[in-house]
Amino acid sequence: MDYATPFTPVTALIGGGLIGLSAVILMAANGRIAGISGIAGGLIGPGTGDRAWRAAFIAGLIAAPLIYMAFGPAIEIAVPASTPLLIAAGLLVGIGTQMGSGCTSGHGVCGISRLSPRGIAATATFMATGAIAVFLVRHVF
């Protein structure tokens, strides 16, 4: 089975730029790191007192692709994995973000750009673990 992903440098560049821009805006406007797991955790966890901006951020994450799909060109989405595999992968990502005190958006986008050793180590660990997981799923199991 071939799981090749099409190379889309223009959309990848635009998407990466928008992610970086949103992280800079959040840092400048709110003094906060744009770590999605931390933002979502603070939204559903015990009272932090700053749920409004977290809810707005998550709403934007959900609304942006819906708006794009409504008005932009059609996007073909294929998920060549079983539901149990997707659930297991989601749980492992959740466990990993808890163990690493954050996800790739916080560590990868914001941590690396701030030259944070913890962010760099977490991102390197995530990338290595992801490469191993892809190899195992595609070539061993």
Buried (B, 14 or more C-beta within 10 A) or exposed (E): EEEEEEEEEEEEEEEEEEBBEBBBEBBEEEEBBBBBBBBBBBBEEEEEEEEEBBEEBBEEBEEEEEEEEEEEEEEEEEEEEEEEEEEEEEEEBEEBBEEBEBBBBBBBBBBBEEEBEEBBEBBEBBEEBEEEEEEEEEEEE
